Amino acid sequence: MYSDLLFNFTQMIEDEGQDYGAEVLSQVAASKPLFVMDSGIKAHDIWHRADVLRECTELMEDEIKKSAVRQMLYFSAGVMPDLESVENRYDYVAELEENITSFKDSDDEFASRLVALGPCGIDHDWESVEYEGRDHDYFDSQTVSDERDLFALELTLGKKLNMPVIVHSRKGFKETSDVLKAVKWNKGVIHGYSYSKSELDFFLDLGWYISFSGAVTYAGKRGAEDMAEIVTYVPKDRILIESDSPYYAPVPLKSSKNTPLNINYIYEYVAAKRGVSTPKLSSAVDENFKKLFLN
């Protein structure tokens, strides 16, 4: 029932293995979501990610659930801003374009399911669980400028390929907004939204969709009031929900390894703040996904 804008399946099963992945997919399929989108972090990883999901699906015994998995799966492809990718940005974005084009033109069963470019963007959250071990000292002013350049290259590629873009932005609003204003490709979603209401107005005015992850449930009492305002402020026709698993497990599972099976907690939290039922929120999210990625 509850669709998932973004999860990182290969990373999620890295330690547990493919049998675990097959079980997660089986349970997700049983709830019959309209979509779940698998995302990567490297220019070439779309092929491997498709293979892993295919292999895990084949391990499932229930043929009806196998079919359901194939119907619900979608993919994005992008380059995240780690130091190596920033330094090799021109080569990596050229490689990304080649892989997107060749995958979409291939006879892979998921070829038509690659519907978005990203995640890509700006990340200055030096304590982020997604970048464990990354050193702030490596990101001097020149590297930050190069990181902005990498984002601009990917956003420009999205424009060239007419693909919606999944933007990753952490503690880097100025750099993010500068690139968006310069490239002028405002078709996509700000995933795992983490800014305030004033920044939200900027993204909404440009036409961006807004997605919330489990991190939206973390705010303390004062922060919860601010987050409630943000969650309720996003228009019905612009909101999306993601697990971002294996990261950011929602309360009451915070600090545990996340899976798409926990996304109901995010829907319930957001729906309660917006004063609507979870099925009504789910229906709005599904419609927004179709408008953004399938039209």
MONORWO-V925792 format. One record per backbone hydrogen bond with DSSP energy under -0.5 kcal/mol. CO is the residue of the C=O (numbers start at 1). NH is the residue of the N-H. E is the energy in kcal/mol with one decimal. If there is no record, write none. Layout:
BEGIN
co->CO nh->NH e->E
co->CO nh->NH e->E
END
This chain:
BEGIN
co->1 nh->3 e->-0.8
co->4 nh->37 e->-2.0
co->6 nh->243 e->-0.6
co->6 nh->244 e->-2.7
co->7 nh->9 e->-0.6
co->7 nh->39 e->-2.5
co->8 nh->12 e->-2.1
co->9 nh->13 e->-1.8
co->11 nh->14 e->-0.8
co->13 nh->17 e->-2.8
co->17 nh->21 e->-1.6
co->18 nh->22 e->-2.8
co->19 nh->23 e->-1.9
co->20 nh->24 e->-2.3
co->21 nh->25 e->-2.6
co->22 nh->26 e->-2.3
co->23 nh->27 e->-2.2
co->24 nh->28 e->-2.6
co->25 nh->29 e->-2.9
co->26 nh->30 e->-1.6
co->27 nh->31 e->-0.8
co->28 nh->31 e->-1.2
co->28 nh->33 e->-0.5
co->29 nh->32 e->-1.5
co->35 nh->4 e->-2.0
co->36 nh->38 e->-0.5
co->36 nh->74 e->-2.1
co->37 nh->7 e->-2.3
co->38 nh->76 e->-2.1
co->41 nh->80 e->-2.0
co->42 nh->45 e->-0.7
co->44 nh->47 e->-0.9
co->45 nh->49 e->-2.7
co->46 nh->50 e->-2.2
co->47 nh->51 e->-2.0
co->48 nh->52 e->-2.6
co->49 nh->53 e->-2.3
co->50 nh->54 e->-2.2
co->51 nh->55 e->-2.8
co->52 nh->56 e->-2.4
co->53 nh->57 e->-2.1
co->54 nh->58 e->-2.2
co->55 nh->59 e->-0.9
co->57 nh->60 e->-1.4
co->61 nh->63 e->-0.7
co->62 nh->66 e->-2.1
co->63 nh->67 e->-2.2
co->64 nh->68 e->-2.0
co->65 nh->69 e->-2.5
co->66 nh->70 e->-2.1
co->67 nh->71 e->-1.6
co->68 nh->72 e->-1.8
co->69 nh->73 e->-1.7
co->72 nh->36 e->-2.4
co->74 nh->38 e->-2.8
co->75 nh->115 e->-2.1
co->75 nh->116 e->-1.0
co->77 nh->118 e->-2.2
co->78 nh->80 e->-0.5
co->80 nh->82 e->-1.8
co->82 nh->86 e->-2.4
co->83 nh->87 e->-2.5
co->84 nh->88 e->-1.8
co->86 nh->89 e->-1.2
co->88 nh->92 e->-2.6
co->89 nh->93 e->-2.3
co->90 nh->94 e->-1.8
co->91 nh->95 e->-2.2
co->92 nh->96 e->-2.4
co->93 nh->97 e->-2.4
co->94 nh->98 e->-2.1
co->95 nh->99 e->-2.5
co->96 nh->100 e->-2.7
co->97 nh->101 e->-2.5
co->98 nh->102 e->-2.5
co->99 nh->103 e->-2.3
co->100 nh->104 e->-2.5
co->101 nh->105 e->-1.5
co->103 nh->106 e->-1.1
co->108 nh->111 e->-2.1
co->110 nh->113 e->-1.8
co->111 nh->114 e->-1.0
co->113 nh->75 e->-3.0
co->113 nh->115 e->-1.1
co->115 nh->164 e->-0.6
co->116 nh->77 e->-1.5
co->117 nh->166 e->-2.8
co->118 nh->40 e->-0.5
co->120 nh->168 e->-2.8
co->122 nh->170 e->-2.3
co->124 nh->126 e->-1.2
co->125 nh->128 e->-2.0
co->128 nh->131 e->-1.3
co->129 nh->132 e->-0.7
co->131 nh->134 e->-2.2
co->134 nh->136 e->-0.5
co->135 nh->138 e->-1.3
co->135 nh->139 e->-0.5
co->136 nh->139 e->-1.6
co->138 nh->140 e->-1.5
co->140 nh->144 e->-2.4
co->141 nh->145 e->-1.8
co->142 nh->146 e->-2.3
co->143 nh->147 e->-2.6
co->144 nh->148 e->-2.1
co->145 nh->149 e->-1.7
co->146 nh->150 e->-2.3
co->147 nh->151 e->-2.1
co->148 nh->152 e->-2.2
co->149 nh->153 e->-2.4
co->150 nh->154 e->-2.1
co->151 nh->155 e->-2.8
co->152 nh->156 e->-2.4
co->153 nh->157 e->-1.8
co->154 nh->158 e->-2.3
co->155 nh->159 e->-1.9
co->156 nh->160 e->-2.4
co->157 nh->161 e->-2.6
co->158 nh->162 e->-0.7
co->158 nh->163 e->-2.6
co->159 nh->162 e->-0.6
co->164 nh->117 e->-2.6
co->165 nh->167 e->-0.7
co->165 nh->189 e->-2.2
co->166 nh->119 e->-0.7
co->166 nh->120 e->-1.6
co->167 nh->169 e->-0.6
co->167 nh->191 e->-2.2
co->168 nh->122 e->-1.9
co->170 nh->124 e->-3.1
co->172 nh->176 e->-2.5
co->173 nh->177 e->-3.4
co->174 nh->178 e->-2.5
co->175 nh->179 e->-1.9
co->176 nh->180 e->-2.3
co->177 nh->181 e->-2.4
co->178 nh->182 e->-1.7
co->179 nh->183 e->-2.9
co->180 nh->184 e->-2.0
co->184 nh->186 e->-0.5
co->186 nh->188 e->-0.5
co->187 nh->165 e->-2.4
co->188 nh->209 e->-2.5
co->189 nh->167 e->-3.0
co->189 nh->191 e->-0.9
co->190 nh->211 e->-2.4
co->191 nh->169 e->-0.5
co->196 nh->200 e->-1.6
co->197 nh->201 e->-2.1
co->198 nh->202 e->-1.2
co->199 nh->203 e->-2.0
co->200 nh->204 e->-2.7
co->201 nh->205 e->-2.5
co->202 nh->206 e->-1.2
co->203 nh->207 e->-0.7
co->203 nh->208 e->-2.2
co->204 nh->207 e->-1.0
co->209 nh->190 e->-2.6
co->210 nh->240 e->-2.3
co->211 nh->193 e->-3.0
co->212 nh->242 e->-2.5
co->213 nh->216 e->-1.8
co->214 nh->217 e->-2.0
co->215 nh->218 e->-1.7
co->220 nh->224 e->-3.3
co->221 nh->225 e->-1.2
co->222 nh->226 e->-1.4
co->223 nh->227 e->-2.9
co->224 nh->228 e->-2.6
co->225 nh->229 e->-1.6
co->226 nh->230 e->-2.0
co->227 nh->231 e->-3.1
co->228 nh->232 e->-2.1
co->229 nh->233 e->-1.4
co->230 nh->234 e->-1.4
co->235 nh->238 e->-2.0
co->235 nh->239 e->-0.5
co->236 nh->239 e->-0.5
co->238 nh->210 e->-2.8
co->240 nh->212 e->-1.8
co->241 nh->5 e->-2.6
co->244 nh->247 e->-2.0
co->245 nh->8 e->-3.3
co->246 nh->258 e->-1.8
co->250 nh->253 e->-3.2
co->253 nh->256 e->-2.0
co->256 nh->249 e->-0.5
co->259 nh->262 e->-1.9
co->260 nh->263 e->-1.5
co->262 nh->265 e->-1.5
co->262 nh->266 e->-0.6
co->263 nh->266 e->-0.5
co->263 nh->267 e->-2.2
co->264 nh->268 e->-2.7
co->265 nh->269 e->-2.1
co->266 nh->270 e->-2.7
co->267 nh->271 e->-2.9
co->268 nh->272 e->-2.1
co->269 nh->273 e->-2.1
co->270 nh->274 e->-2.0
co->271 nh->275 e->-1.0
co->271 nh->276 e->-2.3
co->272 nh->275 e->-0.5
co->277 nh->281 e->-2.1
co->278 nh->282 e->-2.9
co->279 nh->283 e->-2.3
co->280 nh->284 e->-1.8
co->281 nh->285 e->-2.5
co->282 nh->286 e->-2.3
co->283 nh->287 e->-2.1
co->284 nh->288 e->-2.3
co->285 nh->289 e->-2.4
co->286 nh->290 e->-2.1
co->287 nh->291 e->-2.3
co->288 nh->292 e->-2.4
co->289 nh->293 e->-2.9
co->289 nh->294 e->-0.6
co->290 nh->294 e->-1.4
END
